[in-house]
Amino acid sequence: MTATTTSPTNALRSPAQGATLAAVDLACRRGNRLLFRGVNLELRPGEAIWLRGHNGCGKTSLLRLVVGLSVPESGRVLWAGAPIGESNSFAHERVYIGHANAMKDDLTVIESLRFLARIHGRDSGVDALHAALQRVGLEGRRDAIVRTLSQGQRRRAALARLALEHTATLWVLDEPYDALDAEGIGRVDALLLEHLARGGSVLLTSHSSPGGGAPPMTEFDLGRFN
């Protein structure tokens, strides 16, 4: 792991304020191909990791392993020192937003966000949903059908789920800046900064370097493990 900078929220590391995510000797296979092996990383409360690597090195696969959507070829993923499969709280304490936006095309923006909030046990009240859409600049489009949105607007709508989070959870984000304009990127950066300040943690991928408004991140080059 190559540290490019140090998070200003290092004080927010006590177990009471969050939990540590650890990948221990992870290996991942896709079909007959071993994508990576021997991956070890640790993500503590108040920290962000920028997962880098060339196309096809397994970045999305690693994110899916970390959140428990896939099973590793070998190795373990730990949350607060325990395997994620044995944790009663991990599913509620992590937020995963993949490269696909997971928005329902035939619903309105607010209906689709409400659906996501309910299935993940978050506040689905009207006030909370309106506030979340306002944070990503989509309040004026809340009654629009999702399939009528641009790609950037769809990405903002999916990321509005982050504005429903108010505790020190783990955020795992696959290309959160994809299709966003400068204003959208700034809104996401603001959400990330707030989350880290309250002791949350972030693991994300991005093809482009985070901008000047992004929180400090530690770089992790997955391509070294291919």
Phi and psi in degrees as GROMACS dihedral restraints (atoms count N, CA, C in turn):
[ dihedral_restraints ]
;  ai    aj    ak    al  type     phi  dphi    fc
    3     4     5     6     1  -110.3    20    10
    4     5     6     7     1   116.7    20    10
    6     7     8     9     1   -84.7    20    10
    7     8     9    10     1   122.1    20    10
    9    10    11    12     1   -91.4    20    10
   10    11    12    13     1   -24.2    20    10
   12    13    14    15     1  -164.0    20    10
   13    14    15    16     1   168.9    20    10
   15    16    17    18     1  -110.8    20    10
   16    17    18    19     1   133.8    20    10
   18    19    20    21     1   -64.0    20    10
   19    20    21    22     1   138.4    20    10
   21    22    23    24     1   -76.7    20    10
   22    23    24    25     1    -0.8    20    10
   24    25    26    27     1  -108.3    20    10
   25    26    27    28     1    31.7    20    10
   27    28    29    30     1   -61.3    20    10
   28    29    30    31     1   -22.8    20    10
   30    31    32    33     1   -70.2    20    10
   31    32    33    34     1   -19.5    20    10
   33    34    35    36     1   -90.2    20    10
   34    35    36    37     1    67.5    20    10
   36    37    38    39     1  -129.7    20    10
   37    38    39    40     1     4.5    20    10
   39    40    41    42     1   -72.7    20    10
   40    41    42    43     1   147.3    20    10
   42    43    44    45     1   -56.0    20    10
   43    44    45    46     1   -28.5    20    10
   45    46    47    48     1   -67.1    20    10
   46    47    48    49     1   -21.5    20    10
   48    49    50    51     1  -101.5    20    10
   49    50    51    52     1     1.2    20    10
   51    52    53    54     1   161.6    20    10
   52    53    54    55     1  -179.2    20    10
   54    55    56    57     1  -129.8    20    10
   55    56    57    58     1   158.7    20    10
   57    58    59    60     1   -94.4    20    10
   58    59    60    61     1   136.2    20    10
   60    61    62    63     1   -98.2    20    10
   61    62    63    64     1   135.0    20    10
   63    64    65    66     1  -136.8    20    10
   64    65    66    67     1   133.4    20    10
   66    67    68    69     1  -106.1    20    10
   67    68    69    70     1   127.8    20    10
   69    70    71    72     1  -121.5    20    10
   70    71    72    73     1   110.5    20    10
   72    73    74    75     1    51.6    20    10
   73    74    75    76     1    44.4    20    10
   75    76    77    78     1   -73.0    20    10
   76    77    78    79     1   138.3    20    10
   78    79    80    81     1  -130.9    20    10
   79    80    81    82     1   146.5    20    10
   81    82    83    84     1  -135.8    20    10
   82    83    84    85     1   134.0    20    10
   84    85    86    87     1  -119.8    20    10
   85    86    87    88     1   137.4    20    10
   87    88    89    90     1  -121.8    20    10
   88    89    90    91     1   107.0    20    10
   90    91    92    93     1    64.5    20    10
   91    92    93    94     1  -124.8    20    10
   93    94    95    96     1   -92.6    20    10
   94    95    96    97     1     1.5    20    10
   96    97    98    99     1  -105.4    20    10
   97    98    99   100     1   129.9    20    10
   99   100   101   102     1   -85.9    20    10
  100   101   102   103     1   110.9    20    10
  102   103   104   105     1   -70.6    20    10
  103   104   105   106     1   -46.4    20    10
  105   106   107   108     1  -158.5    20    10
  106   107   108   109     1   162.9    20    10
  108   109   110   111     1  -153.5    20    10
  109   110   111   112     1   158.6    20    10
  111   112   113   114     1    69.2    20    10
  112   113   114   115     1    27.7    20    10
  114   115   116   117     1   -83.1    20    10
  115   116   117   118     1   125.4    20    10
  117   118   119   120     1  -129.5    20    10
  118   119   120   121     1   126.5    20    10
  120   121   122   123     1  -149.7    20    10
  121   122   123   124     1   156.2    20    10
  123   124   125   126     1  -134.2    20    10
  124   125   126   127     1   132.3    20    10
  126   127   128   129     1  -126.4    20    10
  127   128   129   130     1   113.0    20    10
  129   130   131   132     1  -100.4    20    10
  130   131   132   133     1   164.0    20    10
  132   133   134   135     1   -54.9    20    10
  133   134   135   136     1   137.6    20    10
  135   136   137   138     1    83.8    20    10
  136   137   138   139     1     6.3    20    10
  138   139   140   141     1  -118.2    20    10
  139   140   141   142     1   154.9    20    10
  141   142   143   144     1  -128.6    20    10
  142   143   144   145     1   138.6    20    10
  144   145   146   147     1  -119.0    20    10
  145   146   147   148     1   131.1    20    10
  147   148   149   150     1   -98.9    20    10
  148   149   150   151     1   108.6    20    10
  150   151   152   153     1   -84.1    20    10
  151   152   153   154     1   118.7    20    10
  153   154   155   156     1  -116.1    20    10
  154   155   156   157     1   171.8    20    10
  156   157   158   159     1   148.1    20    10
  157   158   159   160     1   157.3    20    10
  159   160   161   162     1   -67.9    20    10
  160   161   162   163     1   162.2    20    10
  162   163   164   165     1   -57.1    20    10
  163   164   165   166     1   133.5    20    10
  165   166   167   168     1    87.2    20    10
  166   167   168   169     1     2.2    20    10
  168   169   170   171     1   -80.3    20    10
  169   170   171   172     1   -11.4    20    10
  171   172   173   174     1   109.0    20    10
  172   173   174   175     1    21.6    20    10
  174   175   176   177     1   -61.2    20    10
  175   176   177   178     1   -51.0    20    10
  177   178   179   180     1   -63.2    20    10
  178   179   180   181     1   -38.4    20    10
  180   181   182   183     1   -61.6    20    10
  181   182   183   184     1   -39.6    20    10
  183   184   185   186     1   -65.8    20    10
  184   185   186   187     1   -41.1    20    10
  186   187   188   189     1   -60.7    20    10
  187   188   189   190     1   -41.6    20    10
  189   190   191   192     1   -66.6    20    10
  190   191   192   193     1   -34.4    20    10
  192   193   194   195     1   -65.9    20    10
  193   194   195   196     1   -42.8    20    10
  195   196   197   198     1   -63.5    20    10
  196   197   198   199     1   -35.0    20    10
  198   199   200   201     1   -93.2    20    10
  199   200   201   202     1     0.4    20    10
  201   202   203   204     1    87.1    20    10
  202   203   204   205     1    15.5    20    10
  204   205   206   207     1   -87.5    20    10
  205   206   207   208     1   -14.0    20    10
  207   208   209   210     1  -136.1    20    10
  208   209   210   211     1   162.3    20    10
  210   211   212   213     1  -108.9    20    10
  211   212   213   214     1   130.6    20    10
  213   214   215   216     1   -70.5    20    10
  214   215   216   217     1   154.5    20    10
  216   217   218   219     1   -61.9    20    10
  217   218   219   220     1   -40.0    20    10
  219   220   221   222     1  -159.3    20    10
  220   221   222   223     1   165.8    20    10
  222   223   224   225     1    94.5    20    10
  223   224   225   226     1  -179.4    20    10
  225   226   227   228     1  -138.5    20    10
  226   227   228   229     1   154.1    20    10
  228   229   230   231     1  -117.0    20    10
  229   230   231   232     1   125.7    20    10
  231   232   233   234     1  -115.9    20    10
  232   233   234   235     1   143.3    20    10
  234   235   236   237     1  -127.6    20    10
  235   236   237   238     1   119.0    20    10
  237   238   239   240     1    56.0    20    10
  238   239   240   241     1    35.4    20    10
  240   241   242   243     1    86.6    20    10
  241   242   243   244     1    -5.0    20    10
  243   244   245   246     1  -117.3    20    10
  244   245   246   247     1   148.5    20    10
  246   247   248   249     1   -55.8    20    10
  247   248   249   250     1   139.3    20    10
  249   250   251   252     1   -61.7    20    10
  250   251   252   253     1   -28.4    20    10
  252   253   254   255     1   -70.0    20    10
  253   254   255   256     1   -16.1    20    10
  255   256   257   258     1  -103.7    20    10
  256   257   258   259     1     0.5    20    10
  258   259   260   261     1   -89.4    20    10
  259   260   261   262     1   129.6    20    10
  261   262   263   264     1   -80.0    20    10
  262   263   264   265     1   -14.9    20    10
  264   265   266   267     1  -110.3    20    10
  265   266   267   268     1   -15.8    20    10
  267   268   269   270     1   -58.8    20    10
  268   269   270   271     1   -44.2    20    10
  270   271   272   273     1   -58.9    20    10
  271   272   273   274     1   -32.4    20    10
  273   274   275   276     1   -85.9    20    10
  274   275   276   277     1   -23.0    20    10
  276   277   278   279     1   -95.2    20    10
  277   278   279   280     1     3.7    20    10
  279   280   281   282     1  -123.3    20    10
  280   281   282   283     1   147.2    20    10
  282   283   284   285     1  -121.9    20    10
  283   284   285   286     1   122.9    20    10
  285   286   287   288     1  -117.7    20    10
  286   287   288   289     1   122.9    20    10
  288   289   290   291     1  -121.6    20    10
  289   290   291   292     1   109.6    20    10
  291   292   293   294     1   -80.7    20    10
  292   293   294   295     1  -177.4    20    10
  294   295   296   297     1   -66.3    20    10
  295   296   297   298     1   -34.7    20    10
  297   298   299   300     1   -75.4    20    10
  298   299   300   301     1   143.4    20    10
  300   301   302   303     1   -80.3    20    10
  301   302   303   304     1   -16.1    20    10
  303   304   305   306     1    59.2    20    10
  304   305   306   307     1    27.1    20    10
  306   307   308   309     1   -97.2    20    10
  307   308   309   310     1   142.8    20    10
  309   310   311   312     1   -81.9    20    10
  310   311   312   313     1   115.1    20    10
  312   313   314   315     1   -58.2    20    10
  313   314   315   316     1   -33.9    20    10
  315   316   317   318     1   -93.5    20    10
  316   317   318   319     1     2.4    20    10
  318   319   320   321     1   -98.4    20    10
  319   320   321   322     1   162.5    20    10
  321   322   323   324     1   -73.5    20    10
  322   323   324   325     1   166.9    20    10
  324   325   326   327     1   -58.0    20    10
  325   326   327   328     1   -47.2    20    10
  327   328   329   330     1   -70.7    20    10
  328   329   330   331     1   -33.7    20    10
  330   331   332   333     1   -65.7    20    10
  331   332   333   334     1   -40.9    20    10
  333   334   335   336     1   -67.7    20    10
  334   335   336   337     1   -41.2    20    10
  336   337   338   339     1   -65.8    20    10
  337   338   339   340     1   -39.3    20    10
  339   340   341   342     1   -61.2    20    10
  340   341   342   343     1   -41.9    20    10
  342   343   344   345     1   -59.1    20    10
  343   344   345   346     1   -47.3    20    10
  345   346   347   348     1   -63.6    20    10
  346   347   348   349     1   -41.4    20    10
  348   349   350   351     1   -61.6    20    10
  349   350   351   352     1   -42.6    20    10
  351   352   353   354     1   -68.1    20    10
  352   353   354   355     1   -44.3    20    10
  354   355   356   357     1   -69.6    20    10
  355   356   357   358     1   -20.5    20    10
  357   358   359   360     1  -102.8    20    10
  358   359   360   361     1     7.6    20    10
  360   361   362   363     1    71.9    20    10
  361   362   363   364     1    28.8    20    10
  363   364   365   366     1  -102.7    20    10
  364   365   366   367     1   170.0    20    10
  366   367   368   369     1   -62.5    20    10
  367   368   369   370     1   118.6    20    10
  369   370   371   372     1  -112.4    20    10
  370   371   372   373     1    18.2    20    10
  372   373   374   375     1   -68.2    20    10
  373   374   375   376     1   156.4    20    10
  375   376   377   378     1   -58.3    20    10
  376   377   378   379     1   -44.4    20    10
  378   379   380   381     1   -62.4    20    10
  379   380   381   382     1   -43.1    20    10
  381   382   383   384     1   -64.7    20    10
  382   383   384   385     1   -41.8    20    10
  384   385   386   387     1   -67.1    20    10
  385   386   387   388     1   -42.6    20    10
  387   388   389   390     1   -62.5    20    10
  388   389   390   391     1   -42.7    20    10
  390   391   392   393     1   -64.0    20    10
  391   392   393   394     1   -39.6    20    10
  393   394   395   396     1   -64.8    20    10
  394   395   396   397     1   -43.8    20    10
  396   397   398   399     1   -67.2    20    10
  397   398   399   400     1   -33.4    20    10
  399   400   401   402     1   -64.1    20    10
  400   401   402   403     1   -39.1    20    10
  402   403   404   405     1   -61.1    20    10
  403   404   405   406     1   -30.1    20    10
  405   406   407   408     1  -102.8    20    10
  406   407   408   409     1     8.6    20    10
  408   409   410   411     1    77.4    20    10
  409   410   411   412     1    27.9    20    10
  411   412   413   414     1  -121.6    20    10
  412   413   414   415     1    13.5    20    10
  414   415   416   417     1   -59.4    20    10
  415   416   417   418     1   -36.6    20    10
  417   418   419   420     1   -71.7    20    10
  418   419   420   421     1    -9.7    20    10
  420   421   422   423     1  -113.8    20    10
  421   422   423   424     1    15.9    20    10
  423   424   425   426     1   -63.2    20    10
  424   425   426   427     1   -26.7    20    10
  426   427   428   429     1   -98.9    20    10
  427   428   429   430     1     6.5    20    10
  429   430   431   432     1   -77.4    20    10
  430   431   432   433     1   145.7    20    10
  432   433   434   435     1   -70.9    20    10
  433   434   435   436     1   134.8    20    10
  435   436   437   438     1   -54.8    20    10
  436   437   438   439     1   -40.6    20    10
  438   439   440   441     1   -66.9    20    10
  439   440   441   442     1   -11.7    20    10
  441   442   443   444     1   -89.4    20    10
  442   443   444   445     1    -5.6    20    10
  444   445   446   447     1   -80.7    20    10
  445   446   447   448     1   154.6    20    10
  447   448   449   450     1   -72.5    20    10
  448   449   450   451     1   168.6    20    10
  450   451   452   453     1   -61.0    20    10
  451   452   453   454     1   -40.8    20    10
  453   454   455   456     1   -64.9    20    10
  454   455   456   457     1   -39.3    20    10
  456   457   458   459     1   -67.5    20    10
  457   458   459   460     1   -38.2    20    10
  459   460   461   462     1   -62.2    20    10
  460   461   462   463     1   -39.8    20    10
  462   463   464   465     1   -65.5    20    10
  463   464   465   466     1   -42.0    20    10
  465   466   467   468     1   -60.6    20    10
  466   467   468   469     1   -42.2    20    10
  468   469   470   471     1   -61.9    20    10
  469   470   471   472     1   -42.5    20    10
  471   472   473   474     1   -64.5    20    10
  472   473   474   475     1   -40.5    20    10
  474   475   476   477     1   -74.9    20    10
  475   476   477   478     1   -11.7    20    10
  477   478   479   480     1   -60.4    20    10
  478   479   480   481     1   -23.3    20    10
  480   481   482   483     1   -58.8    20    10
  481   482   483   484     1   -31.4    20    10
  483   484   485   486     1   -62.8    20    10
  484   485   486   487     1   -31.9    20    10
  486   487   488   489     1   -73.1    20    10
  487   488   489   490     1    -9.1    20    10
  489   490   491   492     1   -87.1    20    10
  490   491   492   493     1    -6.4    20    10
  492   493   494   495     1   -92.0    20    10
  493   494   495   496     1   134.5    20    10
  495   496   497   498     1  -134.1    20    10
  496   497   498   499     1    11.2    20    10
  498   499   500   501     1  -123.4    20    10
  499   500   501   502     1   172.4    20    10
  501   502   503   504     1   -81.4    20    10
  502   503   504   505     1    72.7    20    10
  504   505   506   507     1   -96.0    20    10
  505   506   507   508     1   177.0    20    10
  507   508   509   510     1   -96.7    20    10
  508   509   510   511     1   126.0    20    10
  510   511   512   513     1  -106.6    20    10
  511   512   513   514     1   125.7    20    10
  513   514   515   516     1  -119.6    20    10
  514   515   516   517     1   113.7    20    10
  516   517   518   519     1  -126.5    20    10
  517   518   519   520     1   123.4    20    10
  519   520   521   522     1   -97.8    20    10
  520   521   522   523     1   108.1    20    10
  522   523   524   525     1    53.2    20    10
  523   524   525   526     1    57.6    20    10
  525   526   527   528     1   -64.2    20    10
  526   527   528   529     1   -24.8    20    10
  528   529   530   531     1   -88.0    20    10
  529   530   531   532     1    -2.2    20    10
  531   532   533   534     1   -58.5    20    10
  532   533   534   535     1   130.0    20    10
  534   535   536   537     1    71.9    20    10
  535   536   537   538     1     3.6    20    10
  537   538   539   540     1   -87.2    20    10
  538   539   540   541     1   144.9    20    10
  540   541   542   543     1   -84.3    20    10
  541   542   543   544     1  -178.8    20    10
  543   544   545   546     1   -60.0    20    10
  544   545   546   547     1   -39.2    20    10
  546   547   548   549     1   -65.5    20    10
  547   548   549   550     1   -44.1    20    10
  549   550   551   552     1   -61.8    20    10
  550   551   552   553     1   -40.9    20    10
  552   553   554   555     1   -61.5    20    10
  553   554   555   556     1   -42.5    20    10
  555   556   557   558     1   -62.8    20    10
  556   557   558   559     1   -37.6    20    10
  558   559   560   561     1   -66.4    20    10
  559   560   561   562     1   -40.5    20    10
  561   562   563   564     1   -66.3    20    10
  562   563   564   565     1   -43.3    20    10
  564   565   566   567     1   -57.1    20    10
  565   566   567   568     1   -40.3    20    10
  567   568   569   570     1   -62.9    20    10
  568   569   570   571     1   -40.8    20    10
  570   571   572   573     1   -64.8    20    10
  571   572   573   574     1   -40.6    20    10
  573   574   575   576     1   -64.5    20    10
  574   575   576   577     1   -43.8    20    10
  576   577   578   579     1   -61.2    20    10
  577   578   579   580     1   -43.3    20    10
  579   580   581   582     1   -63.2    20    10
  580   581   582   583     1   -41.4    20    10
  582   583   584   585     1   -64.4    20    10
  583   584   585   586     1   -44.3    20    10
  585   586   587   588     1   -66.1    20    10
  586   587   588   589     1   -36.2    20    10
  588   589   590   591     1   -64.7    20    10
  589   590   591   592     1   -28.5    20    10
  591   592   593   594     1   -90.8    20    10
  592   593   594   595     1     7.4    20    10
  594   595   596   597     1    96.3    20    10
  595   596   597   598     1     9.5    20    10
  597   598   599   600     1   -75.6    20    10
  598   599   600   601     1   174.0    20    10
  600   601   602   603     1  -134.5    20    10
  601   602   603   604     1   155.7    20    10
  603   604   605   606     1  -137.7    20    10
  604   605   606   607     1   130.5    20    10
  606   607   608   609     1  -121.7    20    10
  607   608   609   610     1   119.5    20    10
  609   610   611   612     1  -139.4    20    10
  610   611   612   613     1   158.3    20    10
  612   613   614   615     1  -110.7    20    10
  613   614   615   616     1   152.2    20    10
  615   616   617   618     1  -161.5    20    10
  616   617   618   619     1   131.2    20    10
  618   619   620   621     1   -72.4    20    10
  619   620   621   622     1   -26.7    20    10
  621   622   623   624     1  -109.0    20    10
  622   623   624   625     1   156.3    20    10
  624   625   626   627     1   -67.9    20    10
  625   626   627   628     1   136.7    20    10
  627   628   629   630     1   -57.2    20    10
  628   629   630   631     1   143.0    20    10
  630   631   632   633     1   -77.3    20    10
  631   632   633   634     1  -176.5    20    10
  633   634   635   636     1   -65.6    20    10
  634   635   636   637     1   -21.9    20    10
  636   637   638   639     1   -88.9    20    10
  637   638   639   640     1    -4.4    20    10
  639   640   641   642     1   -74.8    20    10
  640   641   642   643     1   153.6    20    10
  642   643   644   645     1   -68.7    20    10
  643   644   645   646     1   157.8    20    10
  645   646   647   648     1   -58.9    20    10
  646   647   648   649     1   137.0    20    10
  648   649   650   651     1  -133.3    20    10
  649   650   651   652     1   147.8    20    10
  651   652   653   654     1   -92.1    20    10
  652   653   654   655     1   129.8    20    10
  654   655   656   657     1   -83.2    20    10
  655   656   657   658     1   141.1    20    10
  657   658   659   660     1  -134.1    20    10
  658   659   660   661     1   112.5    20    10
  660   661   662   663     1   -90.6    20    10
  661   662   663   664     1   101.9    20    10
  663   664   665   666     1   -69.2    20    10
  664   665   666   667     1   -24.0    20    10
  666   667   668   669     1   -60.3    20    10
  667   668   669   670     1   -20.7    20    10
  669   670   671   672     1   -70.6    20    10
  670   671   672   673     1   -12.8    20    10
  672   673   674   675     1  -106.9    20    10
  673   674   675   676     1     8.4    20    10
